[in-house]
Amino acid sequence: MKKSFAEKIRSLFSKNKNDDFYEELVDILVEGDIGAKSSYEIVDELENICTKKHLSSESEIIYELKQI
């Protein structure tokens, strides 16, 4: 069974958050028809916000992703 876009995002958070997290998020966004350029811009902005605010929890990161 194929996972939905939302299921892929949730699945990403269920893994250990590591250096590949943002790369995997880009892949999920591209697969979700966001487009490569937009996906990279979104994830770069998200990574900058999370670093600046020291965010690490799923709920905080998802909140920021929704804001973007």
N, C-alpha and C positions, 0 to 999 in steps of 0.2 A: 504494500500500500504506500502510495506517495504521500510524503508529509506536506502539510500546508505551510505557507510562508510563516505564519505565527508559530506553528509547531517547530519549525527550524530555528527560529529566534529563541524560543524557550529551551530547545535542546542545546543550543550553544551555551546558554547560561548554566545548564546542568553539568557541563564539563568543568574541569578545573580551568579557571581563567589564567591563561598564560600569554606568552608573546604572540601566539598565533590567533588570539581572540579577535583582534581587529581585522586581520586578514580574512578570517573565516566570516566575519560579519560583512565585509565587502562582497565576498562571494555570494552570501545569502541575498544581499540586496540586489546584486546583478541578476541572480536567478529569478528574483521577484520582479523583474522588468523595470527596475529603477534606472538602469543605465549605468555604464561603467564610470563615466566622469562624475555624475551626481553621487554615485555610491562612494567613490573615493573622497569627494568633498565632504559628504555627510560624516563618514567615518573619521576623517582627519579632524573635523570640528569636534566630534564626540570625544575623540581621544584627547584633544587639547583641553576640553572642558573637564573631563574626568581626572586628568593629571593636575590641572590647576586647582580643582576643588577637592582633590584626594578622594574621589568616589571609587568605590569598589563593589558595593552591593548591587544585586540584580535590580532591585526596585529603583535605586538612584540612577543607574545607567539607563534603564528603560525610560524613566521619566525624562532624562536629558535627550534621549533619542527621539522621543515623541515631540519634545519642544523644537527640535531641529526640523 
